[in-house]
Structure formats: C-alpha cells, structure tokens
Amino acid sequence: MKKLLSLLLVIAMMFAVIGCGSTDSDDADVVEEQEVEEDAGSEETDVPADTEEEEEEAETDTPETDGDQIYAMITKSAGNPYMERMASGFEEVINGAGYEAIIKHPTEITAEAQISLINELVAQNVSGIAVAANDTDALQTALTAAMDADIQVVSLDSAVNADSRNTHIQQAGVEEVAQSLVDSVVDLTGGSGDWAILSATSTATNQNAWIDAMETILEDEQYADLNLVEIAYGDDEYQKSVDQTQALLNNYPDLKVLCVPTTVGLAAAAKVITDEGLQGEVIVTGLGLPSEMAEFMGEGEVATPYMFLWNPIDVGKVSAYTLIEMVNGDLTGSLGEVFTAEDGNTYEVTDDGSGGTEIVVGPPFRFDATNIDEWKDVY
C-alpha cells in the first residue's frame, strides 16, 4: 500500500513539473511574439513617416525644377548662314540657362514647311517657340494653336502678324534700316541714275517692311533723280540670286547700284560683279555677313565698298532671353514692359507700328574697309 501511494505521488509530481515547464515555455513564446509585433509595429510607424517627408520634399521641389523646359527655334530655311548664326545665339542662351534647345530648319523656304514644324513642336508640348517667318499671315492658325496650348511665341528677324505671337524680336528699327540703305544708294550713285533692289522672297516680312519704308523715304523730292528700275527676288537661294543679278545687269545696262537687303543675295551679287570684272561700274551694297563679304570689300575698286548688318547671334540671344522671361512669368510682350537680360542689357517692349509689339535689338552697323578684317572672323 505504501508502495502504491509513493508511486502515485511521484506520478503527480511529474505532471506538475511538466505543466510548469509548458507554461513557462508558452509564456516565453508569447513574450517573443509580442516583442516582434511591437518591433514590427514600430517599423510600420517609422516608414510611413519617412515616406511622407520624402513625398513632401518631392512635391515642394517639383515646381522649382525647370530642367524640363524646352525652347525651339524655326529658321527660314536650311543652309542659310545668317539663320545658322542666329540659331547658334539662341541655342547658347537656352543651354546656358540649363534648358533644352531645339533648332528646326525647314527643307523648303515656304510657310507650309514651317507650319509642319510648328505642329510637331505643339505636339511635343515645348515651352516656347521662336520663328523667323516665311510668310506674315500663313502661320497664324498653327501659332494660335501653340499659344492656346500655353506655349509662348515670338517671331524674330521676319515677323508674323500681331495675332500670331506675343511679341517680335526686331534686329533693328525698320526706319533706321531703310534710311541707311537709301543713304547708301544716294552716296554710291551720286544722287541720280538707275538702281535696283534684289530681295529675298516676295513674302518675307522684314524685306517687305524695309522696302516699303525705303519707297516712302524716296517720295521726298530730294530723291527725284534716283530711278528704281526693278525689285527682283532671289528667294534667299544663292543660285537664283546669281541668276537674278545677271538678269538685272542684262536688262539695265545703265545700272549703277544694286541694293540687296538679304545676306544670301548680297554675297551672290558681289560674286557676279567680281567675276564679271564690273567693280566700280556697278556697286553692290545692302545687308551682309562680314565672313561672307570680306573678299568683296576693302580698299580700291571692289564690288562692295560698304554694307550694313547687325549681329545675328545677338538677335537669336535676345529671342531666347525674351522667351525665358515669358515662360517664367516675368514678361508678357505687352507695350511698355522692360527687362534686363543676362547679358546686362535692358530691353523694352515697344510699338511695332502694325498693331503689335516688338523688342529692338539695336541700330544697323556699317562694315567697310576699316573694320571688315576685325569682324570677318566673328560671324
């Protein structure tokens, strides 16, 4: 009996020990699980806090990031040295400001070719477009669509109508250019005789504006002895300008001066005069690039004693400065606005005389034997 009681007591004690061991183990497991859950809960609490801060920083930074601004320039045509230099100035300013520049050269000197490029840029959602127009009015629908899409638009060198842009970048005042050209014709003809104009295209707005202003000036009685025999068009194509020059020489044997307000035409005309050995007999003047005209200028009997222009690089630069100001909300193109560009110069938005506004880069500059060597390596 005693042995049986002892056995039962041992068995009871074993169950008690086993029960206590199980409770301790379970309690330890529960504690570990709670610690893990607390740690996990702590991590879940920290991660969203960091993420929210990063998102807030990203949202704050995004509006201040201008790297996605894209500015485009459409020239009159491909292969035009004047346009290429103007585009280089535009690109220099845009890239220097940390933005992307796109230069588009139409394959043909037509409004249709430019319209196609404008539509491409609108679809690309660029920030601003600068265009040297091949036609005053034909680009209006395309450019209006661009402005409706919140794209800033300026014309440069050759203007579109006032409804098609925010403002125009004028290389020099129309009256100033016209008066300089008329004065040169008076000087080189001696005040009388036959002279002709070789222009770019018949629809080029800058050419037409200068020629119209010249004709208005010539109405004054003091110019009565000057005989403008023809206004010819070389379409800013070198070979066509050569052909037109030769036709003028053949048709007007008493021609004294050929006034050419286009860089492509001036170089072509000067080459014809030089090749024909007519230096001193028929004089060529107008608007030209020093790098292209240096060989036809200098002392003695030359095709071109002097000419005028401005720096096309500066025209491109001012266009870029203007668009950046507009895109960043500091300029609208309204009459009377003034801004100081990164080049340190102050520019004013003035009346363009045709219902719109313009920004004039500066007056025309005279190139002659005294300074052509200095400028020929510049542009």
C-alpha positions as CSV (number, residue, x, y, z in Angstrom):
1,M,0.0,0.0,0.0
2,K,2.8,2.4,0.9
3,K,4.5,1.5,-2.4
4,L,1.3,2.3,-4.3
5,L,0.9,5.7,-2.6
6,S,4.5,6.5,-3.3
7,L,4.1,5.7,-7.0
8,L,1.0,7.9,-7.2
9,L,2.8,10.8,-5.5
10,V,5.7,10.5,-8.0
11,I,3.4,10.5,-11.0
12,A,1.5,13.6,-9.6
13,M,4.8,15.4,-9.1
14,M,5.9,14.6,-12.7
15,F,2.7,16.1,-14.2
16,A,3.2,19.1,-12.0
17,V,6.7,19.6,-13.3
18,I,5.6,19.1,-16.9
19,G,2.8,21.5,-16.5
20,C,5.0,24.2,-15.1
21,G,7.5,23.7,-17.9
22,S,4.9,24.1,-20.5
23,T,3.6,27.3,-19.0
24,D,7.0,28.9,-18.9
25,S,7.7,27.9,-22.5
26,D,4.4,29.2,-23.7
27,D,4.8,32.5,-21.8
28,A,8.3,32.9,-23.3
29,D,6.8,32.4,-26.8
30,V,4.1,34.9,-26.2
31,V,6.6,37.4,-24.9
32,E,8.8,36.9,-28.0
33,E,5.7,37.3,-30.3
34,Q,4.7,40.5,-28.5
35,E,8.2,41.9,-28.9
36,V,8.3,41.0,-32.6
37,E,4.9,42.6,-33.1
38,E,5.9,45.7,-31.2
39,D,9.1,45.9,-33.3
40,A,7.1,45.4,-36.5
41,G,4.6,48.0,-35.3
42,S,7.4,50.3,-34.6
43,E,8.9,49.8,-38.1
44,E,5.5,50.3,-39.7
45,T,5.1,53.6,-37.8
46,D,8.5,54.9,-38.8
47,V,8.4,54.0,-42.6
48,P,5.3,56.0,-43.5
49,A,6.7,59.0,-41.6
50,D,9.9,59.0,-43.7
51,T,8.0,58.4,-46.9
52,E,5.6,61.3,-46.2
53,E,8.6,63.6,-45.6
54,E,10.2,62.4,-48.9
55,E,6.9,62.9,-50.7
56,E,6.5,66.4,-49.2
57,E,10.1,67.3,-50.3
58,A,9.4,65.9,-53.8
59,E,6.2,67.9,-54.1
60,T,8.0,71.0,-52.9
61,D,10.9,70.6,-55.4
62,T,8.9,69.7,-58.5
63,P,7.5,73.2,-59.3
64,E,11.0,74.7,-58.9
65,T,12.6,72.3,-61.4
66,D,13.0,74.0,-64.8
67,G,15.1,71.3,-66.5
68,D,12.0,70.1,-68.5
69,Q,11.6,73.4,-70.2
70,I,12.2,73.1,-74.0
71,Y,12.6,76.0,-76.3
72,A,12.5,75.7,-80.1
73,M,13.6,78.0,-82.9
74,I,12.4,77.6,-86.5
75,T,14.6,79.3,-89.1
76,K,13.6,80.3,-92.6
77,S,15.5,77.5,-94.3
78,A,18.3,75.0,-94.1
79,G,21.8,76.0,-95.3
80,N,21.3,79.8,-94.7
81,P,24.5,81.0,-92.9
82,Y,22.7,84.0,-91.4
83,M,20.0,81.8,-89.9
84,E,22.6,79.3,-88.6
85,R,24.4,82.0,-86.7
86,M,21.1,83.3,-85.3
87,A,20.2,79.8,-84.2
88,S,23.6,79.5,-82.5
89,G,22.9,82.5,-80.4
90,F,19.5,81.2,-79.4
91,E,20.9,77.8,-78.5
92,E,23.8,79.3,-76.5
93,V,21.4,81.2,-74.2
94,I,18.9,78.4,-73.7
95,N,21.5,75.8,-72.9
96,G,23.4,78.2,-70.7
97,A,20.3,78.7,-68.6
98,G,20.0,74.9,-68.1
99,Y,17.2,74.3,-70.6
100,E,16.9,72.3,-73.8
101,A,17.1,74.0,-77.2
102,I,15.7,72.6,-80.4
103,I,16.6,74.1,-83.8
104,K,14.4,73.3,-86.7
105,H,15.4,74.1,-90.3
106,P,12.6,73.8,-93.0
107,T,13.6,71.8,-96.0
108,E,11.8,74.4,-98.2
109,I,11.5,78.2,-97.9
110,T,7.7,78.1,-97.6
111,A,5.1,78.7,-94.9
112,E,3.8,75.2,-95.4
113,A,7.2,73.7,-94.3
114,Q,7.2,75.9,-91.2
115,I,3.6,75.1,-90.3
116,S,4.5,71.4,-90.3
117,L,7.4,72.1,-87.9
118,I,5.1,74.2,-85.6
119,N,2.6,71.4,-85.4
120,E,5.3,69.0,-84.4
121,L,6.5,71.3,-81.6
122,V,3.0,71.8,-80.3
123,A,2.5,68.0,-80.1
124,Q,5.8,67.8,-78.3
125,N,4.5,70.4,-75.8
126,V,7.5,72.7,-75.9
127,S,7.7,75.7,-73.6
128,G,8.4,78.4,-76.2
129,I,8.8,78.8,-80.0
130,A,10.7,81.5,-81.9
131,V,10.1,81.6,-85.6
132,A,11.6,83.6,-88.5
133,A,8.6,83.7,-90.7
134,N,8.5,82.9,-94.4
135,D,5.0,84.5,-94.5
136,T,3.3,87.1,-92.4
137,D,-0.2,85.6,-92.1
138,A,0.0,82.0,-93.2
139,L,1.4,80.7,-89.9
140,Q,-1.4,82.2,-87.8
141,T,-3.6,79.1,-87.4
142,A,-0.6,77.0,-86.3
143,L,0.9,79.6,-84.0
144,T,-2.5,80.4,-82.4
145,A,-2.9,76.8,-81.6
146,A,0.5,76.9,-80.0
147,M,-0.4,79.9,-77.8
148,D,-3.8,78.2,-76.9
149,A,-1.6,75.3,-75.6
150,D,0.2,77.8,-73.3
151,I,3.3,77.8,-75.5
152,Q,5.0,81.3,-75.6
153,V,5.6,82.5,-79.2
154,V,7.9,85.2,-80.6
155,S,8.9,85.9,-84.1
156,L,12.4,87.1,-84.9
157,D,14.1,88.6,-88.0
158,S,11.0,88.3,-90.1
159,A,7.7,88.9,-88.3
160,V,4.4,87.2,-88.3
161,N,1.2,89.3,-87.7
162,A,0.5,90.6,-84.2
163,D,-2.2,88.0,-83.6
164,S,0.2,85.1,-84.2
165,R,2.8,85.9,-81.4
166,N,3.4,87.5,-78.1
167,T,6.0,89.9,-79.5
168,H,8.5,90.3,-82.3
169,I,12.3,90.5,-82.0
170,Q,13.4,93.2,-84.4
171,Q,17.1,93.2,-85.3
172,A,17.0,97.0,-85.9
173,G,14.3,99.6,-86.4
174,V,12.6,99.4,-89.8
175,E,13.0,103.1,-90.4
176,E,16.7,103.0,-89.4
177,V,17.5,100.2,-91.8
178,A,15.5,101.8,-94.6
179,Q,17.2,105.2,-94.1
180,S,20.7,103.6,-94.0
181,L,20.0,101.8,-97.3
182,V,18.6,104.9,-99.0
183,D,21.5,107.0,-97.9
184,S,24.0,104.4,-99.3
185,V,22.2,104.4,-102.7
186,V,22.4,108.2,-102.8
187,D,26.0,108.1,-101.9
188,L,27.0,105.4,-104.3
189,T,25.0,106.7,-107.3
190,G,26.0,110.3,-106.7
191,G,22.3,111.1,-106.2
192,S,21.0,110.1,-109.6
193,G,20.7,107.2,-112.1
194,D,19.3,103.7,-112.3
195,W,19.4,101.3,-109.4
196,A,17.7,98.1,-108.4
197,I,16.7,96.0,-105.4
198,L,17.4,92.3,-105.1
199,S,15.3,91.0,-102.2
200,A,14.7,87.5,-100.7
201,T,11.2,86.1,-101.1
202,S,8.2,88.3,-102.1
203,T,6.5,87.3,-98.8
204,A,9.4,87.9,-96.4
205,T,8.0,90.4,-93.9
206,N,11.3,92.0,-92.9
207,Q,12.4,92.5,-96.5
208,N,9.0,94.0,-97.5
209,A,8.9,96.3,-94.4
210,W,12.4,97.7,-95.3
211,I,11.5,98.1,-99.0
212,D,8.1,99.8,-98.2
213,A,9.9,102.2,-95.8
214,M,12.6,102.9,-98.5
215,E,9.9,103.7,-101.0
216,T,8.2,106.1,-98.6
217,I,11.5,107.9,-98.0
218,L,12.2,108.1,-101.7
219,E,8.9,110.0,-102.2
220,D,10.8,113.1,-100.9
221,E,11.7,115.5,-103.7
222,Q,15.4,115.3,-102.8
223,Y,15.5,111.8,-104.2
224,A,13.7,112.6,-107.5
225,D,16.8,111.9,-109.7
226,L,17.0,108.3,-108.4
227,N,15.4,105.7,-110.7
228,L,14.4,102.4,-109.1
229,V,14.2,100.2,-112.1
230,E,13.1,96.9,-110.5
231,I,12.6,94.9,-107.3
232,A,13.8,91.4,-108.1
233,Y,13.6,88.3,-105.8
234,G,16.3,85.6,-105.3
235,D,14.2,83.7,-102.7
236,D,17.3,83.6,-100.4
237,E,18.7,80.9,-102.7
238,Y,22.3,81.5,-103.8
239,Q,22.0,80.3,-107.4
240,K,18.7,82.0,-108.0
241,S,20.2,85.2,-106.6
242,V,23.1,84.9,-109.0
243,D,20.6,84.4,-111.9
244,Q,18.6,87.4,-110.9
245,T,21.7,89.6,-110.6
246,Q,22.8,88.6,-114.1
247,A,19.3,89.3,-115.5
248,L,19.4,92.8,-113.9
249,L,22.8,93.5,-115.5
250,N,21.5,92.4,-118.9
251,N,18.2,94.2,-118.7
252,Y,19.5,97.5,-117.4
253,P,22.9,98.4,-119.0
254,D,23.0,101.8,-117.1
255,L,22.5,100.2,-113.7
256,K,24.7,101.9,-111.1
257,V,23.8,100.3,-107.8
258,L,22.3,97.1,-106.7
259,C,20.9,97.3,-103.2
260,V,20.5,93.9,-101.6
261,P,18.8,93.7,-98.1
262,T,19.5,90.0,-97.7
263,T,22.8,88.2,-96.8
264,V,22.4,85.4,-99.3
265,G,21.6,87.7,-102.1
266,L,24.4,90.2,-101.3
267,A,27.1,87.6,-101.4
268,A,25.7,86.2,-104.7
269,A,25.5,89.6,-106.3
270,A,29.0,90.6,-105.2
271,K,30.4,87.4,-106.7
272,V,28.7,88.1,-110.0
273,I,30.1,91.7,-110.1
274,T,33.6,90.4,-109.3
275,D,33.5,87.5,-111.8
276,E,32.3,89.9,-114.5
277,G,35.0,92.4,-113.6
278,L,32.5,95.2,-113.0
279,Q,33.9,96.5,-109.8
280,G,33.5,100.3,-109.7
281,E,30.9,100.2,-112.6
282,V,28.1,98.5,-110.8
283,I,28.3,98.8,-107.0
284,V,26.6,96.4,-104.6
285,T,25.5,97.3,-101.1
286,G,23.0,96.1,-98.6
287,L,22.9,93.7,-95.6
288,G,25.6,91.1,-95.4
289,L,27.7,88.8,-93.2
290,P,31.3,90.0,-92.7
291,S,32.6,86.5,-93.0
292,E,31.0,86.1,-96.5
293,M,31.6,89.6,-97.8
294,A,35.2,90.3,-96.7
295,E,36.6,89.0,-100.0
296,F,34.5,91.5,-101.9
297,M,35.3,94.5,-99.7
298,G,38.5,96.6,-99.0
299,E,40.4,99.4,-100.5
300,G,40.2,100.4,-104.2
301,E,37.8,99.1,-106.8
302,V,35.7,96.5,-105.1
303,A,32.2,95.1,-105.5
304,T,31.0,96.4,-102.2
305,P,32.7,99.5,-100.6
306,Y,30.5,99.1,-97.5
307,M,27.4,97.4,-96.2
308,F,25.3,97.1,-93.1
309,L,24.0,94.5,-90.7
310,W,23.7,93.7,-87.0
311,N,24.9,90.6,-85.2
312,P,22.5,87.8,-86.0
313,I,23.9,85.9,-83.0
314,D,22.6,88.7,-80.8
315,V,19.1,88.5,-82.5
316,G,19.0,84.8,-81.5
317,K,20.1,85.6,-78.0
318,V,17.6,88.3,-77.4
319,S,14.8,86.0,-78.7
320,A,16.0,83.4,-76.2
321,Y,16.1,85.9,-73.3
322,T,12.6,87.0,-74.1
323,L,11.1,83.6,-74.3
324,I,12.7,82.6,-71.0
325,E,11.2,85.7,-69.3
326,M,7.8,84.8,-70.7
327,V,7.8,81.1,-69.8
328,N,8.9,82.0,-66.2
329,G,6.1,84.5,-66.0
330,D,8.1,87.7,-65.9
331,L,7.1,89.1,-69.3
332,T,4.0,89.0,-71.5
333,G,5.1,91.1,-74.5
334,S,2.8,94.0,-73.6
335,L,3.7,97.5,-74.6
336,G,6.0,99.3,-72.1
337,E,7.4,96.2,-70.4
338,V,11.1,96.4,-69.6
339,F,13.5,93.6,-68.6
340,T,17.2,93.2,-68.0
341,A,18.7,90.2,-69.7
342,E,21.6,88.0,-68.6
343,D,23.9,90.0,-71.0
344,G,23.3,93.0,-68.8
345,N,21.4,94.9,-71.4
346,T,17.9,96.3,-70.8
347,Y,15.3,95.7,-73.4
348,E,11.9,97.5,-73.8
349,V,8.7,96.2,-75.5
350,T,7.7,98.9,-78.0
351,D,5.0,99.5,-80.6
352,D,5.8,97.8,-83.9
353,G,3.5,100.1,-85.9
354,S,1.2,97.3,-87.0
355,G,-1.0,96.6,-84.0
356,G,1.6,94.6,-82.1
357,T,4.8,95.0,-80.1
358,E,8.5,94.4,-80.7
359,I,11.8,94.4,-79.0
360,V,14.5,96.2,-81.0
361,V,18.0,94.6,-80.6
362,G,19.9,97.7,-81.8
363,P,20.7,100.0,-84.8
364,P,22.3,98.7,-88.1
365,F,26.1,98.7,-88.1
366,R,28.3,99.8,-91.0
367,F,31.0,97.5,-92.2
368,D,33.7,98.8,-94.5
369,A,37.5,98.6,-95.3
370,T,38.4,100.0,-91.9
371,N,36.7,97.2,-89.9
372,I,35.9,94.2,-92.1
373,D,39.0,92.3,-91.1
374,E,38.1,92.7,-87.5
375,W,34.6,91.3,-87.9
376,K,35.1,88.6,-90.6
377,D,36.2,86.1,-88.0
378,V,33.4,86.9,-85.7
379,Y,30.4,85.9,-87.9
